[in-house]
Amino acid sequence: MLAIVCPGQGSQTPGFLTPWLELDGVRDQLTALGGPAGLDLVTHGTESDAETIKDTAVAQPLIVAAGLVTAAALFPARDDLAATGAVLAGHSVGELTATALAGVVTDEQAISLVATRGRAMAEASAVTPTGMAAVLGGDPDEVLAALEAHGLTPANINGAGQVVAAGTLEQVAALREAAPAKARVIPLQVAGAFHTTHMAPAVEALAAAAAGVTPSAPTVRLLSNADGATVADGPDALDRLVRQVSNPVRWDRCMETMLALGVTGLIELAPAGTLVGLAKRAMPGVETLAVKTPDDLEAARTLIGAHTAS
């Protein structure tokens, strides 16, 4: 069984879309997707510097658009994707990519929603200086206890010995000074404490935007960040996307569900690498591939063929 996963914020790097423009139609696709976002996605994906694309309001639409472009190169028609019998999942903002690929919302609706999400989260981040840090290693219970002691939220429980802590900059600094035993605390280059109560204003903004969308039932199995469960209802999928902004990402449970379903092959769409890294540690025996450039497409098609039920 095949899994197709979509990365979240922080996976973007300057110029990462440049090689994709060599494919016919990609420039036009990015230009069209940039319309609902109010952004020049071609420029941001090829010329903008690291600081520019770190901006939440830019990064989130750029990442979703990149995933949609990658998917279109692998599956010219969405029916081709559905025919694989794959399972879809996305990490944080990547869940919007996955939700579009599952047919719950259109690509244009996904970009419009993610543009609202990105702007609203950037505005929420500006209210109080907040941040995030990855906690690598350590005893899982001790790590969670340390976060609670410092008033931090486990915003991403990623599995493979990785938890992302989120809170005020002072709380993050205190955790760094008193790291749990056998754990490393690494500050992340993000604008705020995503997936915490600090993002409550962004939930309201995204809910208002989502109210104008009529979602469809998924045509491909879709997993939720909230608990790793399969989401079979369109309105439920959209509601989970809205609530996800201030709720923790349970990527560990998504990977557990994939294994329980019998996933044997996993492809990460561009800008790829992070989720494949987690899968290599938490999903032993599963063949993985990060689709970073068009040079990876041939290998991806081979993997798709090998892990699609006949």
C-alpha positions as CSV (number, residue, x, y, z in Angstrom):
1,M,0.0,0.0,0.0
2,L,1.2,3.5,-0.9
3,A,1.2,6.6,1.4
4,I,1.6,10.1,-0.1
5,V,2.6,12.7,2.5
6,C,2.8,16.5,2.3
7,P,5.3,18.5,4.4
8,G,4.7,21.5,6.6
9,Q,6.2,24.9,7.3
10,G,9.9,25.0,7.6
11,S,10.5,22.6,4.7
12,Q,10.9,25.4,2.1
13,T,14.3,26.6,1.0
14,P,15.3,29.5,-1.4
15,G,14.9,28.5,-5.0
16,F,13.5,25.1,-4.4
17,L,10.9,25.4,-7.2
18,T,13.4,26.5,-9.8
19,P,13.9,23.0,-11.4
20,W,10.2,22.5,-11.5
21,L,9.7,25.3,-13.9
22,E,11.5,23.2,-16.5
23,L,8.3,21.1,-16.7
24,D,5.6,22.1,-19.2
25,G,2.7,23.9,-17.5
26,V,4.3,24.4,-14.1
27,R,4.8,28.1,-14.4
28,D,1.2,28.5,-15.5
29,Q,0.0,26.3,-12.7
30,L,1.9,28.3,-10.1
31,T,0.8,31.6,-11.6
32,A,-2.9,30.5,-11.4
33,L,-2.5,29.3,-7.8
34,G,-0.9,32.5,-6.9
35,G,-4.1,34.4,-7.8
36,P,-6.3,33.3,-4.9
37,A,-3.3,33.7,-2.6
38,G,-2.5,37.2,-3.8
39,L,1.1,36.2,-4.2
40,D,3.7,35.8,-6.9
41,L,4.5,32.1,-6.2
42,V,6.9,31.8,-9.1
43,T,9.1,34.5,-7.8
44,H,8.8,33.3,-4.2
45,G,9.7,29.8,-5.2
46,T,12.7,30.7,-7.3
47,E,14.1,34.1,-6.4
48,S,13.0,35.2,-2.9
49,D,15.5,34.9,-0.1
50,A,15.2,32.7,3.1
51,E,13.9,35.6,5.2
52,T,11.1,36.4,2.7
53,I,9.9,32.8,2.4
54,K,10.1,32.3,6.2
55,D,7.2,34.8,6.5
56,T,4.2,32.6,7.5
57,A,2.0,34.5,5.1
58,V,4.3,33.5,2.2
59,A,5.6,30.1,3.3
60,Q,2.2,28.4,3.8
61,P,0.7,29.1,0.3
62,L,4.1,28.4,-1.2
63,I,4.3,25.0,0.4
64,V,0.8,24.0,-0.5
65,A,1.3,25.1,-4.1
66,A,4.5,23.1,-4.3
67,G,2.7,19.9,-3.2
68,L,0.0,20.4,-5.7
69,V,2.5,21.0,-8.5
70,T,4.4,17.8,-7.5
71,A,1.3,15.8,-7.3
72,A,0.2,17.0,-10.8
73,A,3.5,15.8,-12.2
74,L,2.9,12.4,-10.8
75,F,-0.8,12.1,-11.3
76,P,-2.0,14.2,-14.3
77,A,-5.6,13.4,-13.3
78,R,-6.9,13.1,-9.8
79,D,-8.6,9.8,-10.8
80,D,-5.0,8.5,-11.4
81,L,-4.3,9.2,-7.8
82,A,-7.5,7.7,-6.5
83,A,-6.8,4.6,-8.6
84,T,-3.6,3.8,-6.6
85,G,-5.7,3.2,-3.4
86,A,-3.2,5.3,-1.5
87,V,-3.5,7.0,1.9
88,L,-2.9,10.7,2.1
89,A,-1.6,12.7,5.1
90,G,-0.1,16.1,5.6
91,H,1.9,17.6,8.4
92,S,0.4,20.9,9.8
93,V,-0.2,23.1,6.7
94,G,0.5,20.1,4.6
95,E,-2.8,18.7,5.7
96,L,-4.4,21.3,3.5
97,T,-2.4,20.0,0.5
98,A,-3.6,16.5,1.3
99,T,-7.2,17.6,1.8
100,A,-7.1,19.2,-1.7
101,L,-5.6,16.0,-3.2
102,A,-8.3,14.0,-1.6
103,G,-10.9,16.1,-3.4
104,V,-12.5,17.6,-0.2
105,V,-11.7,21.1,-1.5
106,T,-10.5,22.3,-4.9
107,D,-6.9,23.5,-5.4
108,E,-8.1,27.1,-5.7
109,Q,-10.1,26.8,-2.4
110,A,-7.1,25.2,-0.7
111,I,-4.9,28.1,-1.8
112,S,-7.5,30.7,-0.7
113,L,-7.9,29.0,2.7
114,V,-4.1,28.6,3.2
115,A,-3.6,32.3,2.4
116,T,-6.1,33.3,5.0
117,R,-4.5,30.8,7.4
118,G,-1.0,32.1,6.8
119,R,-2.0,35.8,7.2
120,A,-4.0,35.1,10.3
121,M,-1.3,33.0,12.0
122,A,1.3,35.7,11.2
123,E,-1.0,38.3,12.8
124,A,-1.6,36.1,15.9
125,S,2.1,35.6,16.2
126,A,2.7,39.3,16.4
127,V,0.5,39.7,19.5
128,T,2.9,38.0,21.9
129,P,6.6,37.1,21.2
130,T,6.4,33.3,20.9
131,G,8.4,30.5,19.3
132,M,9.0,26.8,19.0
133,A,11.9,24.4,19.7
134,A,12.4,20.8,18.7
135,V,13.2,18.4,21.5
136,L,15.2,15.4,20.2
137,G,15.7,12.3,22.3
138,G,15.2,11.8,26.0
139,D,12.5,9.8,27.8
140,P,9.2,10.6,26.2
141,D,7.4,11.0,29.6
142,E,10.2,13.1,31.0
143,V,10.1,15.3,28.0
144,L,6.4,15.9,28.2
145,A,6.7,16.5,31.9
146,A,9.4,19.1,31.3
147,L,7.2,20.9,28.8
148,E,4.3,21.0,31.2
149,A,6.6,22.3,34.0
150,H,7.7,25.2,31.8
151,G,4.1,26.0,30.6
152,L,4.9,24.8,27.1
153,T,2.6,22.9,24.7
154,P,3.8,19.8,22.8
155,A,2.7,21.4,19.5
156,N,4.0,18.6,17.3
157,I,4.4,15.0,18.5
158,N,6.3,13.7,15.5
159,G,7.4,10.3,16.7
160,A,10.9,8.9,16.2
161,G,12.0,10.7,19.4
162,Q,11.0,14.2,18.3
163,V,8.6,16.6,20.0
164,V,8.2,20.3,19.2
165,A,7.6,22.5,22.1
166,A,5.8,25.8,21.7
167,G,5.1,28.8,23.9
168,T,6.5,32.2,24.8
169,L,10.1,33.0,24.0
170,E,10.9,33.1,27.7
171,Q,9.4,29.6,28.2
172,V,11.3,28.2,25.3
173,A,14.6,29.8,26.6
174,A,13.9,28.2,30.1
175,L,13.5,24.8,28.5
176,R,16.8,25.2,26.6
177,E,18.6,26.1,29.9
178,A,17.1,23.0,31.7
179,A,16.8,20.4,28.9
180,P,15.4,17.0,29.8
181,A,18.0,14.3,30.4
182,K,19.6,12.9,27.2
183,A,17.6,15.4,25.1
184,R,18.7,18.2,22.8
185,V,16.6,21.4,22.5
186,I,16.9,23.1,19.1
187,P,15.1,26.5,18.5
188,L,13.1,26.5,15.2
189,Q,13.1,29.3,12.7
190,V,9.4,30.0,12.9
191,A,7.4,33.1,13.6
192,G,5.3,31.9,16.5
193,A,3.8,29.2,18.7
194,F,1.8,27.4,16.1
195,H,-0.7,24.7,17.2
196,T,-1.3,26.3,20.6
197,T,-3.9,28.6,22.2
198,H,-1.8,31.5,21.0
199,M,-3.3,30.8,17.6
200,A,-6.9,31.2,18.7
201,P,-7.5,34.4,16.7
202,A,-6.3,32.6,13.5
203,V,-8.9,29.8,14.1
204,E,-11.6,32.4,14.0
205,A,-10.4,33.9,10.8
206,L,-10.0,30.5,9.1
207,A,-13.4,29.4,10.3
208,A,-15.0,32.4,8.7
209,A,-13.2,31.7,5.4
210,A,-14.2,28.0,5.6
211,A,-17.8,28.9,6.1
212,G,-18.0,29.8,2.4
213,V,-16.7,26.4,1.2
214,T,-18.9,23.4,0.6
215,P,-16.6,20.4,1.1
216,S,-16.9,17.0,-0.7
217,A,-16.3,13.6,0.8
218,P,-12.7,12.4,0.3
219,T,-12.1,10.3,-2.8
220,V,-8.8,9.0,-1.3
221,R,-8.2,7.8,2.2
222,L,-7.3,10.9,4.3
223,L,-5.7,10.9,7.7
224,S,-6.2,13.6,10.3
225,N,-3.4,15.4,12.2
226,A,-5.6,15.4,15.3
227,D,-5.5,11.7,16.0
228,G,-4.3,9.8,12.9
229,A,-7.9,8.7,12.2
230,T,-9.3,8.3,8.7
231,V,-11.6,11.1,7.8
232,A,-14.5,10.0,5.6
233,D,-16.8,13.1,5.8
234,G,-16.1,16.4,4.0
235,P,-17.5,18.8,6.6
236,D,-15.6,16.9,9.3
237,A,-12.3,17.1,7.3
238,L,-12.8,20.9,6.9
239,D,-13.7,21.4,10.5
240,R,-10.6,19.5,11.6
241,L,-8.4,21.7,9.3
242,V,-9.8,24.8,11.1
243,R,-9.3,23.4,14.6
244,Q,-5.8,22.1,13.7
245,V,-4.4,25.6,13.8
246,S,-4.5,25.8,17.6
247,N,-4.4,22.0,18.3
248,P,-1.3,19.8,18.4
249,V,-0.2,17.8,15.4
250,R,0.0,14.1,16.1
251,W,2.2,12.9,13.3
252,D,3.2,9.9,15.4
253,R,-0.4,8.7,15.2
254,C,-0.6,9.3,11.5
255,M,2.5,7.1,11.0
256,E,1.0,4.4,13.3
257,T,-2.2,4.4,11.3
258,M,-0.2,4.0,8.0
259,L,1.6,1.0,9.5
260,A,-1.7,-0.5,10.7
261,L,-3.2,-0.1,7.2
262,G,-0.3,-2.0,5.7
263,V,1.6,0.9,4.1
264,T,4.8,-0.5,2.3
265,G,5.9,2.6,0.3
266,L,5.8,6.3,1.2
267,I,6.4,9.3,-1.1
268,E,6.8,12.8,0.3
269,L,5.9,15.6,-2.1
270,A,8.0,18.8,-2.5
271,P,9.5,20.5,-0.6
272,A,10.4,17.0,0.6
273,G,12.8,15.5,3.1
274,T,11.5,16.1,6.7
275,L,8.7,13.5,6.7
276,V,10.8,10.9,5.0
277,G,13.4,11.4,7.7
278,L,10.8,10.7,10.4
279,A,9.4,7.7,8.5
280,K,12.9,6.1,8.1
281,R,13.1,6.0,11.9
282,A,9.5,5.3,12.9
283,M,8.3,3.1,10.0
284,P,11.1,0.4,9.5
285,G,10.7,-1.7,6.4
286,V,8.7,0.9,4.5
287,E,10.3,2.1,1.2
288,T,10.5,5.9,1.2
289,L,11.3,8.6,-1.4
290,A,11.5,12.4,-1.1
291,V,10.4,14.0,-4.3
292,K,12.6,17.1,-4.3
293,T,13.1,17.9,-8.0
294,P,11.8,16.5,-11.3
295,D,14.8,14.2,-11.4
296,D,13.0,12.2,-8.7
297,L,9.8,11.7,-10.7
298,E,11.0,8.5,-12.5
299,A,11.9,6.8,-9.2
300,A,8.6,8.0,-7.7
301,R,6.6,6.4,-10.6
302,T,8.5,3.2,-10.1
303,L,7.7,3.2,-6.3
304,I,4.1,4.0,-7.0
305,G,3.9,1.0,-9.4
306,A,5.5,-1.3,-6.9
307,H,3.2,-0.4,-4.0
308,T,-0.1,0.0,-5.7
309,A,-2.4,-3.0,-5.3
310,S,-3.3,-4.6,-8.6
